[in-house]
Amino acid sequence: MTTVIQVPPSLDDVTFEQVLDRLAPLPADDKILLDARHTRWASPFGLTGMLTIAQTRSARPALAVPDAEDTQSYWSRAGFFKHAEPLFDFHGTVPRARAVAESSVLLEITPVAKSGDVHEVVELIQARAQQILSNELGIDAQASVRFVMTLSEVCQNVVEHAGRGGWVAVQTYKWRQRLGRRVVQIAVCDAGVGFRRSLESTPGRVLDDRWDDGMALEEAVVRGVSRFRDRGRGQGLAGARNFLGKWAGKLSVRSGTARIAIVPPWDDDLPLREQLAPFAGAQVQITIPERV
């Protein structure tokens, strides 16, 4: 028997929780069908999150692709179908991949498993980052260097802590629902060990009764704690947080059963959400808005 899980019409970091709520009670070897036929939009987080779901299943999941041609076209340009093909059984017609000279996709979905992958990501995005940040978001062109460093640090987190590969994607679009202006959004998702288990592996670490996913996220994201003793190594999120503070950006990190967010003035998200549906690994989203 196959369990059908409806993918929301608009798939982002918030509505992704609806999918995880349905998924959480199911054993990893249960057959599932992610039904995205009526999905019309997906953020980088939504697309990389779907790939991450497939990584957590021991029985190969099925995916009903979106009915809308423009949605299919965007998912194809973003590289979703290319990476989903080895992970899912498709239901429906998958469009042919086409080369696109100009696109809102700043970086199509890219696998990250080793340091060499991070260097490749940096090279791919370096040239376009300056153009996008300066011309479209009104952010000082010099900030593009820090933007690329932030992306590199978050990707390196997958390499050092996940224990398996993940995915990164970057997109720019007009966020009518929240801001009415353009944003750049970065998503980095993996199905690895997560922050709690990563920090637990620190030699000599003593755990108390209050230790859980929420506390692990607070240590890693807010206090910059790492399982590495070497100075300069670790979660790589402290630098990202500092950069985003200057440009009124938002950082959110989900791991296990908790989600922490560094919330800018334009957003009303909660700083910490706990008792979420359990999900392997860590999922990071960064949003940088256009300067007013």
C-alpha positions, 0 to 999 in steps of 0.5 A: 500500500502506498501512502499519498502525501499532498505537496502544498500549492506553494512549497516553502520552508513553512508549508514544508512542515505539512509534508513532514507532519504526514511523513513522520509517522511512516516507517522509512521502508513504507511506500510513499507518493509525493503528489505535487500535481497541484503545486504551483510554486516552490522556493529553493528550500522546498525543492532541496527539501524534497530531494532530502526527503528521498534521501531519508527513505529506504524504499524508493519514493514516487513523485507526481510532477506538477501539472502546470507547464510553467511550474515544470519549466522552473523546476527543470531550470532549477535542476530539480528533475535532473537530481530527482531522477535517481531518487524518485519514480516519476508519475507524469511528464517530465520536461526536457532540460533546456539551456537558459541564458538568463534566469532567476536561478542564481545557482541551480540545485547543486550537490555538496558532499566534499570540499571540492564541491564547495569550491565549485559552488563558489566559482559558479556563483561568484560572477553572478552574485555581484551583478544580482546584489548590486543591480537588483538588490541595491546592495554594495558590490563589495558585499558580494564577496561576503555573500559568497563567503557566507554561502561557502561557510554554510555549504562547508557545514554540510561537508564537516557535519552532515556525514553525507551529501546535501544540496544547495540552491540560490534563487532571486525573485520578487517576494510579493507575499511578505515584502513586495520587493526582491530577495535572494534566497539560499537553501542548503539541505542535508539528511545527515546526522544533524546538529545535536548528534554532531555536537554530541560527538565532541570528546568529553562532552557531558550531556544533561537532561535538558539537552535536545535539538533546540538547545543544540541549535542555540549552541551552534547558531547563537553561541557558535559552539562546534564539535571541533576544537580548532579555532576557525572551524565549526558550524560556519554560521556565526559569520553568516549571522553577522553578514545578515545582520548588516543587510537585514537578512534572515537566517533559519536553521532546522534540525531534528525536531527544532528550528531556530531563526535570526529574525529581522524587523520585517519578519514575524517568525518565532526565534525558536520552534520546538516539537516539530515533526522529526526530520534527519539532518539540517536544513538552512535558509538564508533570505536577503532582501532588496535595500529600500 
